[in-house]
Amino acid sequence: MKYSAFNLVRNALSHNRNWRPAWRSPDPKRQYDAIIVGGGGHGLATAYYLAKEHGMRNVAVLEKGWIGGGNTGRNTTIVRSNYLWTEASLLYEKSLKLWEGLSQELNYNVMFSQRGVYNIGHNLQDMRDIERRVSANRLNGIDAEVVSAAQIKKAIPLINTSADARYPILGASLQRRAGVARHDAVAWGFARAADALGVDIIEQCEVTGISRDGGKVTGVETTRGEIRSGKIGVVVAGNASVLAAMAGLRLPVESHPLQAFVSEPLKPVLDTVVMSGAVHGYVSQSDKGELVIGAGIDAYTGYGQRGSFQTIEHTMEAIVELFPVFSRVRMLRMWGGIVDVCPDACPIIGKTTVGGLYFNCGWGTGGFKATPGSGWVFAHTIAQDRPHELNAPFALDRFVSGALIDEHGAAAVAH
């Protein structure tokens, strides 16, 4: 104990100069076998699996700010796989299975807590939709069950199940394997693991242009000079359209602000995640005791990391409807992220019409839960120059063929 205290004092006085960095800070090389644009969870996971699963070690991750400074650090950390359509549910289930062993694989505690997720139903149509989705999940081997209002009340005593409620609770779907994780730990864990495999993680390196030679990419222009590569994977969340325009592409995505809030710390009162599409809100409690609250996106488009007061007010009304006792809780802070939304509420993961250029975007408000699975299939796509069977349905050309995967219902208030 004395030795540990001495080390803390010594490193504090030396401004942490003696601490070993979790990953290197190299200068960019002139050429790489692959470049990943975006140093969030998806980009870092892609680089990690490129190195681990496909032996591609000469890889760079370019981040315009700092690792995990974008949407990875601005979400509400919910992980689940109970989507409606087979294409989506299998992709998210792959991710959930990776989550279940991620701390061990990365040798880094990502604090994945399988505390379950309830999707509440308030009317007969809600319950029909819930039963349909639960049945679809079971057909795909995904755990799901329908629970009654009495079962919900027994598991969550604070929730309002009164018949006199404005939105009475009739039941819910429950995925017990679902839960939450620590967002920044996921970014740090993947960054450290990718670095250990030889990946260069280059922060403060903004991509300002994508270079092409005819129909193929040749590299990127950055604030730290030109970097060449014949394979470029772009994973930049809400800024995907901006990067696509650099290569002469137009993507069918809209970018919106998405807000979240945390309360003052409370003693443990909620050991699960509660979501409601009808009242349009969801809530969980962090290990620090804060209530983590969110809802849907702001209606307007934009790249600002903030939101409107109207959405804040609406979200608070939703949470108080479910948990009247929370009306006395003080909010601590709020923030916003930028989400890019596709017309069918599903992502784009695959090749583009430009050779060697790959995009992973359009996750809307459900990107965090897919982090390891997204990186796993995107790495396969980049390394093999063809999609894995799990992400083949999420190709960009589905918006031409009409083979959409409409997950608006299962996304509900998303997350």
Buried (B, 14 or more C-beta within 10 A) or exposed (E): EEEEEEEEEEEEEEEEEEEEEBBEEEEBEEBBBBBBBBBBBBBBBBBBBBBBEBEBBBBBBBBBEEBBBBBBBBBBBBBBBBBBBBBBBBBBBBBBBBBBEBBEBBEBEBBBBBBBBBBBBBEEEBBEBBBBBBEBBEEBEBBBEBBEBEBBBEBBEEBBBEEEBEBBBBBBBBBEBBBBBBBBBBBBBBBBBBBBBEBBBBBEBBBEEBBBEEEEBBBBBBEBEBBBBBBBBBBBBBBBBBBBEBBEBEBBBBBBBBBBBBBEEBEEBBEBBBBBBBBBBBBBBBEEBBBBBBBBBBEEEBEEBEBBEEBBEBBBBBBBBBBBEBEEBEBEEBBBBBBBBBBBBBBBBBBBEBBBBBBBBBBBBBBBBBBBBBBBBBBBBBBEEEBBEBBBBBBBEBBEEEEBBBBBBBBBBBB
